[in-house]
Amino acid sequence: MNKSKRILLCALFIASTIVLGRILSIRTNIITIGFSFVPIMLGAIILGPKYSTFIATVSDIIGALLFPTGSYFFGFTITAFFTGLTYGLLLYRKNFRIDKGFIIRLIISTIIVTGILNGLLNTIWIIIINKSASNIIIPIRILKQLIMAPIKVITIISLCKILEERLKKLIND
């Protein structure tokens, strides 16, 4: 795939992440429910870790500037950086195939992101910002992550099956 196509896809994924995360999601002070993970994961599958890390980080910064939901806190950008990196390192392969290995890597990356990054790190950031009682926040956030993890896996597998031929062509160009 040539560089201009990569940059174009990167911009498309950044815009999609912002729209899905900041506009088309359900937000409260404790949790956010949305599908902003989809463009980041597709970017990881198609473009690799360097681009997926860039997509996640830049979309977090631009989204926070254009659609603020409080004061900017750098911790969430750190989480976004590691989210893009995790997905990119585990999901990118030069020859895309939906096989057992891909599904295992998808599940592992989802557990890392939902458990450690979103479940632990983002909860710490929320507690720091809101100075909230962690005994109220933590159970709600754990429940949300337990619900979202299988939704993420099923969504990405379904999208990849629908787009499998296009993804193979796009990656192998």
N, C-alpha and C positions, 0 to 999 in steps of 0.2 A: 504494500500500500504506500502510495507516495505521500510526501510530507503535507502537501496542501489538503489532501483528503483527511489526513489525521487531524490537522488543525480545525478543519470544518466540523468533523465529528466531535472533537473536543468542545468546540463552542456550542454545538447542538446539545451535547450532554450537560454542559454547565447551565445553559438556559432551562433545560428540562428539569434539572435538579432543583433549581431555584423555584420554578413554577410549582413543582410537585411538593416541595418542602415548605415553601413560605405562603403559597396562595391556596393550594388544593389539599391542605392538611388540617387536621383537627388539633388545636393547640390549647394547652392549659399551662399553668405554672409548673406542674409536675411532669406531665408527659406530652408528647407530640405523637400523633398517629398519622402516618402518611406513607407515600410510596417514593420518596426521594432516593431510596436505595437503588431503584431500578436503573436509572441512567448511570449511576456510579458503577454498579456491577456490570452493566453492558459495556461501559467504557473499559473496565478491567478485562473483560473477556476479549474484546476486540483490539484494544490498544496497548494493554499491558500496564505494569505498575507505575511507571513514570507518569503516564497520562492520567491514570485513574486517581493517583495521589493529587495531581494538579487539579483535576475536575472537582474532587471532593473539597479540597482546600479553598480554591478560588470561588466555588459556588457558595461555600459557607461565608466567606468574607463579603462577596457582592450581595448575597441575600441579606446579611446582617446590615449592610449599608443602605440597601434599597427598601427593605421591609423590616425595620427593626421591631423587635418584640420586647424591648427593654434596652438597657445599656449593653454595649458590646463586651463580651467576655472572651478573652483569648483561649481559655481552656477548651471551648467548644471547637475552635479551629484546630487545636492539637488533636482532639478526638477525630475530627473530619480527616486530617492528614493521615492518621494511622488507619482509619477506615479504608480510605482509598488505597493505601499501601498494602494492607492485608488482603483486600479483594484482588488487587493487581498481582501480588506475588502468588496467590493460590489459584486464581481462576484463569490467568492468561496462558495460552498454549499456542504455538505457531500453527498447528493443525487442529482446528476446533472439531471436537466430536462430543456428543452427549453420550458418555459411557459411564461405567461404574466409577472410574477414577475421577471424572469431572464431578459427579454427584457427591462423592466422598469429600473432595476439595471444597465444594460448595457448602456442604454441611459444616465442615471444620471452620471455614471462613465465617460462616454465619454465627456459629457458636462463639468464636473469638469476638466478632463485632458486637453481637447482641449481649453476650455475657460480660466480657471484660470492658470493652470500650463504651457501649451505651449503658449497660447495666451498672458498671462500677464507676468508670471515669465521669460520665455525664451526671450520674447521681451525686458524686462528690462536688462537681461544679455547681449543680443546683443548690446543694446544701450550703456551699460557700456564698453564693449570690443571695439566696433567700434567707439565710440563717434560720432555716426551717427545722422543725423537729424531725430528725431522721427516722424515728420510729413510725411516722406516718408516711413519709415519702418512700422509703425503701420497699415495703411490701407491695405498694402500688406499682412501682417501677419494675420489680421482679416479675409480677404478674404480666405486665405489658410486654416484657422481653420474652417471657415464655409463650405468649400468644403470637408475637410478631415473628419469632424465629421460624416456625414451620410455614407461616404465610410467605416469608421471604424466599424460602427454599422452593415452595410450590410455585410461586409467581415466576421465579427465574427459570425453573425447569420448563414450565409451560411456555414462557416467552421464547426460550431457546429452541424448543421443539417446533414452535410455529415459525420461527425465523432461521431454523437450522441451515437451510440451503443458502440463504442470503448471508448469514454469518460466515459460513465457509468461504463463499465467494469474496466477501469483503476482507476477511483476514488473509486470504491467499493471493489477493491482488498485489 
